[in-house]
Amino acid sequence: MYTCLFQSSAWKRRGSPIVGDASGAGFGTSVTLSSDASALAIGASDHNDDTGYVKIYRVDDDGGGYSVQIGQTLNGDATDDYFGYSVDMTPDGTTVICGSPAFSGGYVRVYSLEGDIDLGTDNWKQIGQDIVGEANGDEFGYSVSISEDGETIAIGAPNNDGSNGVNSGHVRMYRLSDDGTTWVKIGQDIDGTAVYDWFGYSVSLSADGSTVAIGAPYNDSNGNEDSGRVNVYRIDEGGSSWERLGQSIDGVNVNDYFGWSVSLTPDGNTLAIGTWGGGYVKVFSLSSGTWNQFGQGVGGGGSYSFGYSVSLSDDGRTLAVGAPNADGKNGVESGIVKIYRMSDAETKWILMGDDIDGVATGDLSGYSVSLSADGTKVAIGSPWNNDNGINSGHVRVFAWD
């Protein structure tokens, strides 16, 4: 049982839900807010026979919702591209990275905003080349993350058959060339340690791009099958090699799938790790080269995928957790999101307000979550919501008020 914080305040929806274009779009598979929540990027990876798209919106002038699209829709190329399965955005909302974990190996694109939104000349221009996966089935682009300046990116390929075997997975890091035309690989491939680790299932970068957290939810290193593991890496002083930072952080039980989701604060010193089967989330803080648990683990039961998605505020003191398979008050697998704030004594995570429930049976609300920098606003993806047709999907934004 968790004490509820600030009962006089509550999570209130900002405007109307943003809905997918058509049945089967899966709108809300991925979401990311800019730092001040003025911009919102949304992936719909299942649209048009899984071709997929990404749309970016700005907050309305009255602050009430997100009815204005910024620039053009960003589209995948072909059936089964799943473009937009992963998405991330720079804090200022002017650069967006889109992952497409296609069977053909996968690809990733980065776009920068040009023109004037108020004049209607806004346009997303691709930066650099398509960054492509190594081999068919790698699912390159399954996870992506971008630095604050938009010039360093992390890309996960959890099904890559790397140096350590089938589906061991890997992560590749890239930096934009000085002339802004080419993505150049930084350092070595960061490889999973064993077959079927699915290393790179989740990734999260620090603001300066020097530190990256990587989830391997199918790792068995603690002796329990699919207990999961997360490692954090930092680039060396020469900028040529990724070295592990602190110890490996392991899941506890069989089928925890620890590392299903990760969220790293901009300074790279606080890390939230979610599970799929374990039904818990843990937060860790870096001190003297060691990752120490920060507060108690928070849990909601493995039966409804608590920890499927996680997001931390910039100070690491507010935590959003999605549980898309939860049987909320509005039906089976309607989904819920819980938001916590660290106590002043920094010993305990305390619930902020009530659960944010999905609106209907099967919505999978909480499949994706993203907090604003200050933790007072949250975007929630519900890719199987039926507002505009079966599994068209929708996204809602809530503010703490």
PAKEVO-89023 format. One record per residue: x, y, z of N, C-alpha, C in turn; residue in one letter. Coordinates in pm, whole numbers, plus 50000, padded with zeros to 5 digits. Layout:
N
    nc1    nc2    nc3   cac1   cac2   cac3    cc1    cc2    cc3  resn
      X      Y      Z      X      Y      Z      X      Y      Z     A
...
***
This chain:
401
    nc1    nc2    nc3   cac1   cac2   cac3    cc1    cc2    cc3  resn
  50086  49881  50000  50000  50000  50000  50089  50124  50000     M
  50059  50220  49912  50137  50342  49903  50052  50461  49944     Y
  50113  50550  50023  50048  50674  50058  50030  50759  49932     T
  49917  50824  49919  49892  50909  49802  49934  51051  49835     C
  50010  51112  49745  50069  51243  49767  49975  51353  49718     L
  49964  51461  49799  49892  51580  49756  49749  51548  49710     F
  49667  51505  49802  49531  51467  49766  49452  51584  49709     Q
  49496  51709  49735  49424  51825  49682  49453  51847  49534     S
  49554  51777  49479  49585  51787  49337  49549  51657  49267     S
  49548  51662  49134  49510  51543  49058  49566  51553  48917     A
  49571  51438  48849  49610  51435  48708  49487  51466  48624     W
  49494  51576  48548  49382  51621  48466  49422  51619  48319     K
  49332  51565  48238  49363  51551  48096  49371  51687  48028     R
  49472  51700  47939  49488  51821  47858  49420  51800  47723     R
  49308  51865  47704  49240  51856  47576  49184  51718  47547     G
  49148  51696  47422  49092  51569  47378  49203  51471  47345     S
  49173  51340  47349  49273  51243  47303  49311  51269  47157     P
  49436  51240  47124  49484  51248  46986  49469  51108  46929     I
  49397  51094  46819  49359  50961  46772  49433  50924  46644     V
  49449  50793  46625  49510  50741  46504  49422  50761  46382     G
  49483  50749  46264  49415  50780  46139  49310  50678  46098     D
  49331  50551  46136  49244  50446  46083  49258  50320  46167     A
  49169  50226  46145  49178  50096  46212  49316  50035  46190     S
  49368  49975  46296  49495  49905  46286  49618  49991  46285     G
  49605  50122  46311  49722  50210  46307  49818  50185  46424     A
  49762  50146  46539  49847  50129  46657  49908  50260  46701     G
  49832  50368  46688  49878  50503  46723  49903  50510  46874     F
  50025  50546  46911  50063  50548  47052  50155  50435  47090     G
  50201  50358  46989  50302  50256  47016  50421  50318  47088     T
  50457  50439  47046  50566  50513  47109  50523  50658  47127     S
  50569  50721  47234  50543  50863  47259  50666  50927  47322     V
  50685  51055  47294  50789  51130  47364  50750  51277  47368     T
  50765  51337  47485  50738  51479  47506  50868  51558  47501     L
  50861  51681  47452  50973  51772  47470  50985  51809  47617     S
  51093  51876  47652  51122  51905  47792  51008  51979  47861     S
  50953  52081  47793  50846  52161  47852  50707  52116  47811     D
  50699  52002  47743  50573  51943  47697  50504  52028  47592     A
  50578  52117  47525  50518  52197  47418  50510  52120  47287     S
  50587  52012  47274  50584  51929  47154  50570  51783  47195     A
  50504  51706  47108  50474  51566  47136  50488  51485  47008     L
  50575  51384  47010  50593  51293  46896  50525  51161  46927     A
  50455  51106  46826  50377  50983  46843  50402  50890  46726     I
  50432  50765  46759  50450  50663  46656  50327  50577  46640     G
  50299  50539  46515  50188  50448  46481  50245  50340  46391     A
  50313  50245  46451  50395  50150  46375  50314  50049  46294     S
  50185  50033  46326  50105  49931  46259  50023  49984  46142     D
  50031  50114  46117  49948  50175  46013  49983  50122  45874     H
  49880  50103  45791  49897  50065  45651  49981  49938  45637     N
  49929  49828  45691  49998  49699  45685  50138  49707  45745     D
  50146  49776  45858  50271  49785  45936  50379  49867  45866     D
  50340  49954  45774  50436  50050  45718  50476  50149  45826     T
  50378  50207  45892  50402  50293  46007  50425  50439  45974     G
  50398  50524  46073  50427  50667  46059  50453  50729  46195     Y
  50507  50852  46192  50526  50933  46311  50467  51071  46284     V
  50392  51123  46382  50341  51259  46375  50390  51336  46498     K
  50416  51464  46477  50460  51552  46586  50359  51665  46599     I
  50321  51694  46723  50221  51796  46752  50279  51901  46845     Y
  50218  52020  46841  50253  52124  46938  50132  52151  47028     R
  50160  52201  47146  50052  52232  47238  49974  52351  47184     V
  49843  52349  47202  49760  52460  47157  49795  52588  47232     D
  49763  52700  47172  49798  52829  47232  49738  52847  47370     D
  49621  52787  47392  49558  52799  47523  49606  52693  47621     D
  49700  52608  47575  49754  52504  47662  49660  52389  47687     G
  49549  52385  47614  49446  52287  47644  49462  52152  47579     G
  49540  52143  47473  49553  52015  47404  49659  52020  47296     G
  49655  51921  47206  49755  51909  47100  49684  51884  46967     Y
  49619  51987  46915  49540  51972  46793  49615  52014  46667     S
  49733  52075  46682  49806  52127  46567  49927  52037  46538     V
  49930  51980  46418  50045  51899  46378  50159  51990  46333     Q
  50280  51954  46373  50400  52026  46330  50457  51957  46207     I
  50467  52029  46097  50527  51973  45978  50446  51858  45920     G
  50510  51783  45831  50443  51674  45761  50450  51545  45842     Q
  50365  51449  45806  50373  51315  45863  50498  51246  45810     T
  50569  51177  45899  50690  51103  45861  50650  50957  45842     L
  50669  50905  45723  50618  50773  45687  50728  50671  45666     N
  50697  50545  45698  50782  50435  45659  50776  50412  45510     G
  50860  50322  45461  50872  50301  45316  50785  50189  45262     D
  50766  50083  45343  50705  49962  45287  50635  49882  45395     A
  50552  49787  45351  50486  49695  45442  50587  49627  45534     T
  50549  49614  45661  50630  49547  45763  50755  49625  45803     D
  50758  49755  45775  50869  49838  45825  50853  49870  45974     D
  50728  49881  46020  50700  49919  46159  50766  50052  46196     Y
  50765  50144  46102  50825  50275  46123  50752  50346  46237     F
  50829  50398  46332  50770  50464  46447  50750  50374  46566     G
  50798  50249  46555  50787  50161  46672  50861  50222  46791     Y
  50971  50292  46761  51043  50366  46863  51061  50509  46817     S
  51059  50603  46910  51075  50744  46877  51134  50816  46997     V
  51216  50916  46969  51269  51002  47075  51285  51142  47017     D
  51296  51240  47106  51299  51380  47065  51397  51457  47153     M
  51464  51556  47098  51549  51642  47178  51462  51725  47272     T
  51519  51773  47383  51438  51847  47480  51365  51967  47423     P
  51423  52033  47321  51357  52150  47263  51254  52116  47157     D
  51240  51987  47125  51137  51943  47032  51166  51969  46886     G
  51290  52002  46851  51322  52037  46713  51392  51926  46636     T
  51429  51817  46701  51492  51704  46634  51428  51576  46685     T
  51394  51487  46591  51327  51363  46628  51395  51245  46560     V
  51406  51135  46632  51462  51011  46578  51352  50906  46574     I
  51345  50833  46461  51239  50735  46439  51301  50600  46404     C
  51260  50496  46476  51310  50362  46451  51212  50279  46370     G
  51268  50196  46282  51189  50109  46195  51250  49970  46197     S
  51211  49886  46294  51274  49754  46310  51222  49651  46210     P
  51235  49683  46081  51182  49598  45975  51255  49466  45967     A
  51185  49365  45910  51248  49234  45895  51372  49241  45809     F
  51376  49336  45717  51490  49349  45626  51617  49391  45699     S
  51610  49407  45827  51726  49447  45906  51698  49569  45990     G
  51609  49655  45939  51571  49774  46013  51650  49896  45970     G
  51590  50013  45995  51659  50139  45966  51610  50246  46062     Y
  51690  50352  46071  51660  50464  46161  51681  50593  46084     V
  51592  50689  46106  51605  50821  46045  51595  50929  46152     R
  51669  51037  46129  51666  51153  46218  51623  51273  46136     V
  51534  51354  46194  51479  51471  46125  51496  51596  46211     Y
  51514  51708  46143  51524  51838  46210  51416  51931  46157     S
  51360  52012  46244  51251  52102  46207  51306  52228  46140     L
  51248  52261  46025  51282  52383  45953  51157  52467  45933     E
  51176  52595  45898  51064  52681  45866  50999  52742  45989     G
  50886  52804  45968  50813  52877  46071  50676  52814  46092     D
  50653  52765  46213  50526  52700  46243  50409  52796  46226     I
  50425  52919  46275  50316  53015  46270  50282  53057  46128     D
  50381  53051  46038  50357  53087  45898  50316  52967  45814     L
  50316  52848  45875  50277  52729  45803  50384  52676  45709     G
  50508  52718  45730  50618  52670  45644  50703  52565  45715     T
  50655  52515  45827  50731  52418  45904  50742  52286  45828     D
  50859  52224  45838  50888  52104  45761  50997  52025  45831     N
  50983  51892  45828  51085  51805  45886  51182  51761  45776     W
  51309  51795  45794  51413  51761  45696  51502  51652  45754     K
  51524  51546  45677  51610  51438  45725  51753  51488  45741     Q
  51814  51447  45853  51954  51478  45879  52036  51353  45850     I
  52135  51365  45765  52221  51252  45737  52149  51142  45661     G
  52215  51028  45652  52165  50914  45575  52074  50825  45659     Q
  51999  50737  45591  51935  50627  45663  52045  50544  45730     D
  52024  50509  45855  52118  50422  45925  52055  50283  45926     I
  52120  50186  45867  52057  50056  45842  52119  49947  45929     V
  52039  49843  45953  52084  49729  46031  52182  49642  45956     G
  52238  49549  46030  52345  49464  45977  52292  49347  45895     E
  52179  49290  45937  52130  49168  45870  51979  49156  45887     A
  51917  49077  45800  51774  49050  45811  51740  48994  45950     N
  51631  49044  46005  51584  48993  46133  51649  49054  46255     G
  51742  49149  46237  51811  49210  46352  51718  49295  46437     D
  51612  49348  46376  51523  49446  46440  51600  49569  46485     E
  51691  49612  46401  51766  49736  46422  51669  49853  46424     F
  51674  49932  46531  51579  50041  46549  51464  50007  46640     G
  51469  49888  46701  51365  49850  46797  51360  49950  46912     Y
  51477  50002  46949  51485  50106  47051  51580  50215  47002     S
  51549  50340  47037  51633  50453  46997  51636  50556  47109     V
  51745  50636  47110  51754  50747  47204  51846  50852  47143     S
  51822  50979  47176  51897  51089  47116  51945  51185  47225     I
  52063  51243  47204  52121  51336  47301  52052  51472  47294     S
  52085  51558  47388  52021  51689  47397  52046  51774  47273     E
  52168  51768  47218  52199  51849  47100  52157  51783  46970     D
  52102  51662  46977  52054  51594  46858  52162  51537  46770     G
  52284  51527  46822  52396  51484  46739  52459  51352  46782     E
  52409  51292  46888  52451  51157  46928  52326  51071  46943     T
  52331  50950  46889  52215  50862  46896  52257  50721  46935     I
  52166  50652  47003  52184  50510  47038  52074  50431  46968     A
  52112  50316  46911  52016  50232  46838  52032  50087  46882     I
  51922  50027  46925  51923  49888  46968  51878  49794  46857     G
  51945  49678  46849  51909  49571  46756  51907  49441  46835     A
  51799  49415  46910  51798  49304  47006  51807  49166  46945     P
  51773  49152  46817  51778  49020  46754  51904  49000  46671     N
  51999  49090  46683  52125  49073  46611  52199  48950  46663     N
  52255  48873  46570  52336  48757  46608  52481  48802  46620     D
  52511  48870  46729  52641  48931  46747  52749  48832  46780     G
  52857  48882  46836  52974  48798  46864  52944  48690  46966     S
  52831  48701  47037  52801  48604  47142  52679  48517  47112     N
  52638  48510  46985  52538  48411  46948  52405  48466  46901     G
  52316  48373  46870  52185  48404  46813  52105  48495  46907     V
  52054  48604  46851  51970  48699  46926  52037  48749  47054     N
  52169  48749  47055  52238  48809  47169  52217  48960  47171     S
  52204  49019  47052  52172  49161  47041  52293  49251  47049     G
  52276  49371  46996  52380  49473  47013  52320  49613  47004     H
  52401  49710  47047  52366  49851  47036  52479  49921  46963     V
  52442  50009  46872  52540  50090  46801  52515  50237  46832     R
  52624  50310  46847  52620  50452  46878  52675  50531  46760     M
  52612  50644  46732  52653  50727  46618  52661  50874  46661     Y
  52750  50946  46592  52764  51091  46610  52756  51158  46474     R
  52686  51270  46467  52673  51343  46341  52806  51409  46306     L
  52845  51396  46181  52970  51457  46134  52966  51608  46149     S
  53084  51670  46150  53093  51815  46171  53017  51894  46065     D
  53010  51840  45943  52937  51912  45837  52788  51880  45836     D
  52744  51796  45931  52602  51767  45947  52540  51682  45839     G
  52621  51603  45768  52569  51525  45655  52570  51374  45677     T
  52648  51325  45775  52669  51181  45786  52670  51137  45932     T
  52603  51024  45958  52610  50963  46090  52730  50868  46092     W
  52821  50893  46187  52947  50819  46196  52944  50735  46324     V
  52974  50608  46311  52972  50517  46426  53078  50558  46528     K
  53039  50553  46656  53130  50585  46766  53167  50456  46837     I
  53294  50426  46843  53339  50310  46919  53290  50179  46862     G
  53303  50075  46945  53270  49939  46903  53121  49911  46917     Q
  53073  49805  46851  52941  49753  46884  52940  49715  47032     D
  52833  49750  47101  52817  49705  47239  52729  49581  47233     I
  52788  49465  47260  52723  49336  47235  52661  49276  47360     D
  52550  49202  47339  52497  49116  47444  52596  49007  47478     G
  52579  48947  47594  52680  48852  47644  52649  48707  47614     T
  52526  48675  47572  52490  48534  47552  52376  48523  47451     A
  52355  48402  47401  52246  48378  47307  52113  48416  47372     V
  52026  48472  47292  51889  48509  47332  51885  48607  47449     Y
  51986  48693  47460  51981  48801  47560  51881  48910  47522     D
  51867  48933  47391  51790  49046  47339  51844  49178  47395     W
  51975  49186  47397  52044  49307  47442  52016  49420  47344     F
  51973  49534  47395  51933  49646  47311  51783  49658  47296     G
  51709  49575  47369  51563  49583  47367  51517  49723  47410     Y
  51591  49782  47503  51564  49918  47548  51695  49994  47560     S
  51693  50123  47530  51812  50208  47543  51770  50346  47593     V
  51862  50412  47664  51837  50549  47709  51970  50620  47726     S
  51983  50739  47664  52106  50817  47664  52101  50930  47766     L
  52218  50966  47818  52231  51089  47895  52223  51208  47799     S
  52207  51328  47854  52190  51448  47771  52310  51473  47681     A
  52432  51450  47733  52551  51479  47654  52592  51363  47563     D
  52518  51253  47568  52545  51139  47481  52665  51055  47520     G
  52719  51079  47638  52839  51005  47681  52807  50878  47758     S
  52682  50863  47800  52641  50750  47884  52513  50689  47827     T
  52509  50555  47824  52391  50488  47770  52355  50369  47857     V
  52226  50357  47890  52173  50241  47962  52108  50148  47861     A
  52134  50017  47877  52088  49918  47780  52024  49800  47852     I
  51903  49765  47810  51832  49652  47869  51848  49525  47788     G
  51863  49413  47859  51868  49278  47800  51770  49191  47877     A
  51639  49202  47849  51538  49141  47935  51535  48989  47935     P
  51601  48925  47837  51601  48779  47831  51732  48719  47882     Y
  51815  48800  47943  51941  48753  47998  51917  48660  48117     N
  52004  48558  48132  51988  48457  48239  52103  48462  48340     D
  52177  48571  48347  52305  48571  48418  52295  48542  48567     S
  52183  48570  48630  52175  48542  48773  52131  48398  48802     N
  52121  48316  48696  52084  48176  48712  51938  48148  48690     G
  51858  48252  48674  51714  48236  48650  51682  48275  48507     N
  51613  48187  48437  51583  48209  48296  51501  48336  48275     E
  51548  48420  48184  51480  48542  48145  51457  48637  48263     D
  51546  48633  48359  51536  48727  48470  51571  48868  48426     S
  51665  48880  48331  51697  49009  48273  51814  49080  48339     G
  51873  49172  48262  51990  49246  48309  51996  49381  48239     R
  52051  49479  48309  52078  49611  48250  52224  49646  48276     V
  52290  49696  48173  52425  49750  48185  52426  49895  48140     N
  52513  49973  48201  52532  50113  48164  52676  50129  48115     V
  52693  50205  48008  52825  50225  47949  52853  50374  47935     Y
  52983  50407  47943  53027  50545  47922  53143  50545  47824     R
  53146  50643  47736  53254  50653  47639  53384  50691  47710     I
  53496  50634  47667  53623  50667  47731  53668  50808  47692     D
  53774  50855  47757  53819  50992  47736  53862  51017  47593     E
  53910  50913  47526  53951  50927  47387  53836  50925  47289     G
  53716  50892  47339  53598  50889  47254  53595  50775  47155     G
  53665  50666  47189  53675  50556  47092  53625  50422  47144     S
  53594  50413  47274  53555  50283  47330  53449  50302  47439     S
  53349  50213  47437  53245  50215  47539  53283  50120  47651     W
  53287  50173  47774  53329  50096  47890  53215  50090  47990     E
  53198  49973  48051  53087  49957  48146  53106  50049  48265     R
  52996  50111  48306  52995  50202  48419  52923  50134  48535     L
  52996  50104  48641  52935  50034  48754  52910  49888  48723     G
  52840  49822  48813  52814  49679  48800  52694  49652  48710     Q
  52683  49528  48662  52559  49485  48597  52447  49486  48700     S
  52327  49524  48656  52211  49527  48744  52115  49418  48698     I
  52089  49320  48783  52017  49200  48744  51875  49196  48797     D
  51787  49131  48720  51655  49096  48770  51664  48990  48877     G
  51550  48952  48932  51548  48863  49048  51500  48723  49013     V
  51387  48713  48946  51319  48585  48931  51309  48540  48786     N
  51277  48413  48768  51246  48360  48636  51135  48445  48572     V
  51155  48481  48446  51055  48555  48368  51022  48693  48424     N
  51119  48755  48491  51101  48896  48528  51110  48986  48405     D
  51198  48953  48313  51227  49037  48196  51268  49177  48240     Y
  51357  49180  48336  51412  49304  48390  51494  49373  48281     F
  51467  49501  48258  51529  49572  48147  51439  49586  48027     G
  51315  49544  48042  51217  49561  47935  51207  49709  47896     W
  51221  49794  47995  51221  49939  47972  51326  50003  48061     S
  51386  50111  48013  51485  50186  48091  51465  50335  48068     V
  51498  50415  48169  51495  50560  48155  51609  50618  48238     S
  51698  50692  48172  51816  50751  48235  51797  50902  48243     L
  51830  50962  48358  51820  51107  48370  51926  51175  48284     T
  51906  51303  48251  52001  51372  48163  52145  51371  48213     P
  52165  51373  48346  52302  51372  48396  52363  51232  48398     D
  52285  51130  48365  52335  50994  48359  52355  50927  48493     G
  52300  50985  48600  52327  50935  48735  52209  50866  48802     N
  52092  50870  48743  51975  50803  48799  51907  50723  48688     T
  51869  50600  48721  51821  50506  48620  51699  50431  48671     L
  51590  50435  48594  51472  50354  48623  51472  50233  48531     A
  51438  50116  48588  51436  49991  48513  51302  49922  48536     I
  51235  49889  48426  51106  49822  48435  51114  49676  48393     G
  51015  49600  48435  51001  49459  48399  50874  49441  48318     T
  50864  49327  48256  50738  49289  48192  50669  49182  48276     W
  50740  49077  48310  50679  48968  48385  50692  48980  48535     G
  50788  49060  48582  50812  49068  48726  50714  49155  48800     G
  50655  49250  48730  50557  49337  48794  50617  49436  48890     G
  50741  49481  48864  50802  49580  48953  50894  49671  48873     Y
  50924  49785  48934  51020  49881  48880  51116  49918  48992     V
  51244  49928  48957  51344  49974  49052  51418  50094  48995     K
  51457  50183  49083  51534  50301  49045  51669  50294  49116     V
  51774  50330  49043  51910  50323  49094  51980  50457  49077     F
  52069  50486  49172  52148  50608  49168  52296  50573  49170     S
  52374  50642  49089  52517  50614  49078  52594  50690  49184     L
  52676  50618  49259  52760  50679  49362  52893  50607  49368     S
  53001  50679  49348  53136  50622  49354  53150  50498  49265     S
  53090  50506  49147  53104  50398  49050  53015  50277  49074     G
  52919  50288  49167  52829  50177  49198  52685  50222  49185     T
  52602  50134  49127  52459  50162  49118  52390  50111  49244     W
  52335  50205  49323  52266  50173  49447  52116  50197  49430     N
  52035  50105  49485  51891  50124  49471  51848  50251  49542     Q
  51759  50325  49477  51710  50454  49526  51564  50436  49565     F
  51537  50432  49695  51402  50404  49741  51367  50258  49725     G
  51246  50223  49762  51200  50085  49749  51161  50055  49605     Q
  51157  49928  49571  51097  49891  49444  50948  49919  49449     G
  50892  49962  49337  50747  49982  49330  50689  49872  49244     V
  50572  49823  49282  50516  49707  49214  50368  49717  49191     G
  50325  49643  49089  50183  49638  49060  50137  49500  49019     G
  50229  49401  49027  50191  49265  48994  50228  49226  48852     G
  50304  49118  48838  50348  49074  48706  50235  49037  48614     G
  50118  49007  48670  50006  48964  48586  49959  49073  48492     S
  49992  49200  48522  49950  49303  48428  50066  49393  48386     Y
  50181  49335  48371  50295  49397  48302  50335  49533  48358     S
  50325  49547  48488  50369  49671  48552  50518  49690  48526     F
  50554  49802  48464  50693  49827  48427  50720  49807  48280     G
  50614  49781  48203  50630  49766  48058  50692  49892  47999     Y
  50655  50007  48053  50714  50135  48012  50747  50216  48137     S
  50854  50294  48129  50893  50380  48241  50945  50513  48187     V
  50933  50617  48268  50990  50747  48234  51022  50822  48362     S
  51140  50884  48366  51184  50964  48480  51184  51113  48444     L
  51154  51196  48542  51174  51340  48526  51324  51370  48526     S
  51359  51491  48489  51501  51526  48477  51576  51514  48609     D
  51508  51543  48721  51576  51535  48850  51574  51394  48908     D
  51508  51300  48840  51505  51162  48886  51416  51139  49006     G
  51331  51237  49037  51246  51227  49157  51100  51200  49125     R
  51063  51202  48998  50928  51165  48957  50938  51050  48858     T
  50853  50951  48875  50859  50827  48798  50721  50790  48746     L
  50710  50772  48615  50586  50722  48553  50606  50578  48512     A
  50505  50494  48540  50512  50351  48509  50384  50309  48437     V
  50402  50244  48322  50288  50192  48248  50266  50045  48273     G
  50139  50006  48281  50098  49866  48296  49987  49839  48196     A
  50020  49820  48068  49917  49814  47964  49823  49696  47972     P
  49866  49587  48035  49780  49470  48045  49697  49467  48173     N
  49702  49576  48249  49625  49582  48373  49475  49584  48344     A
  49402  49511  48427  49256  49516  48421  49210  49633  48507     D
  49213  49751  48450  49175  49872  48521  49026  49882  48543     G
  48984  49997  48593  48842  50012  48628  48753  50014  48505     K
  48813  50026  48386  48732  50033  48264  48741  49908  48177     N
  48789  49797  48237  48782  49672  48164  48912  49596  48155     G
  48903  49474  48104  49018  49385  48088  49121  49449  47995     V
  49244  49454  48041  49356  49510  47965  49327  49651  47915     E
  49248  49724  47991  49232  49867  47961  49361  49942  47990     S
  49438  49891  48088  49567  49948  48119  49561  50060  48221     G
  49671  50078  48292  49683  50188  48388  49823  50246  48383     I
  49834  50370  48431  49963  50434  48456  49963  50485  48598     V
  50072  50458  48668  50093  50509  48803  50212  50605  48800     K
  50201  50712  48878  50309  50810  48885  50346  50831  49031     I
  50477  50831  49054  50531  50838  49190  50624  50958  49202     Y
  50635  51007  49325  50731  51112  49358  50813  51065  49477     R
  50945  51087  49470  51031  51048  49580  51005  51138  49701     M
  51003  51077  49818  50979  51151  49943  51092  51251  49969     S
  51063  51352  50049  51164  51453  50080  51286  51393  50147     D
  51265  51286  50222  51377  51219  50288  51454  51128  50193     A
  51405  51116  50071  51468  51033  49967  51481  50887  50010     E
  51373  50837  50070  51372  50697  50114  51258  50616  50054     T
  51157  50683  49998  51037  50610  49958  50969  50677  49839     K
  50924  50593  49744  50842  50642  49634  50696  50648  49679     W
  50633  50763  49657  50496  50787  49702  50408  50816  49581     I
  50292  50755  49576  50200  50777  49465  50158  50923  49454     L
  50159  50975  49332  50105  51108  49303  49965  51091  49247     M
  49865  51112  49329  49729  51104  49282  49684  50962  49253     G
  49571  50951  49187  49512  50821  49155  49576  50763  49029     D
  49551  50633  49008  49590  50571  48882  49524  50645  48766     D
  49597  50652  48654  49539  50704  48530  49497  50583  48447     I
  49367  50564  48434  49313  50442  48371  49293  50459  48221     D
  49309  50348  48148  49263  50343  48011  49113  50358  48006     G
  49060  50394  47889  48918  50429  47883  48828  50312  47847     V
  48885  50202  47794  48799  50092  47750  48876  49960  47750     A
  48802  49852  47751  48860  49718  47744  48956  49706  47625     T
  49074  49652  47652  49170  49624  47546  49249  49742  47495     G
  49242  49858  47561  49313  49977  47514  49466  49963  47521     D
  49514  49886  47618  49658  49876  47647  49716  50014  47680     L
  49643  50091  47759  49691  50222  47800  49814  50207  47890     S
  49918  50282  47859  50045  50269  47930  50147  50189  47853     G
  50112  50149  47731  50209  50080  47644  50334  50166  47627     Y
  50313  50297  47623  50424  50392  47619  50391  50509  47711     S
  50494  50565  47775  50476  50682  47861  50595  50775  47844     V
  50570  50905  47866  50678  51003  47862  50643  51119  47953     S
  50735  51152  48044  50719  51264  48136  50787  51390  48082     L
  50731  51505  48116  50802  51631  48092  50921  51639  48187     S
  51010  51735  48162  51132  51747  48242  51103  51764  48390     A
  50999  51843  48423  50968  51869  48563  50873  51767  48624     D
  50829  51670  48545  50744  51563  48598  50600  51601  48623     G
  50556  51716  48572  50419  51760  48596  50324  51729  48481     T
  50378  51675  48372  50295  51638  48258  50339  51501  48208     K
  50242  51423  48161  50273  51288  48114  50191  51257  47989     V
  50257  51200  47889  50189  51150  47769  50177  50999  47781     A
  50061  50946  47743  50031  50803  47759  49976  50748  47627     I
  50042  50645  47576  49998  50580  47454  49908  50461  47481     G
  49799  50451  47404  49704  50339  47411  49682  50288  47269     S
  49775  50206  47217  49773  50173  47074  49658  50085  47028     P
  49586  50023  47121  49473  49939  47080  49337  50001  47113     W
  49337  50130  47144  49210  50198  47163  49133  50203  47030     N
  48999  50205  47040  48914  50195  46921  48841  50325  46886     N
  48893  50440  46929  48824  50567  46905  48795  50592  46758     D
  48885  50554  46669  48869  50581  46526  48877  50452  46444     N
  48824  50345  46501  48832  50214  46438  48910  50118  46525     G
  48896  49989  46499  48960  49887  46582  49111  49906  46583     I
  49166  49917  46703  49311  49933  46724  49368  50053  46650     N
  49286  50156  46633  49339  50280  46574  49436  50347  46669     S
  49408  50338  46799  49497  50392  46900  49472  50538  46931     G
  49509  50577  47052  49507  50719  47086  49613  50750  47191     H
  49640  50880  47207  49735  50930  47306  49666  51038  47387     V
  49684  51032  47518  49632  51136  47606  49747  51199  47683     R
  49733  51328  47711  49831  51399  47791  49761  51451  47916     V
  49825  51431  48030  49771  51475  48159  49869  51571  48226     F
  49813  51665  48302  49893  51761  48378  49856  51751  48526     A
  49956  51765  48612  49935  51763  48756  49884  51900  48798     W
  49762  51904  48848  49697  52031  48876  49618  52021  49006     D
***
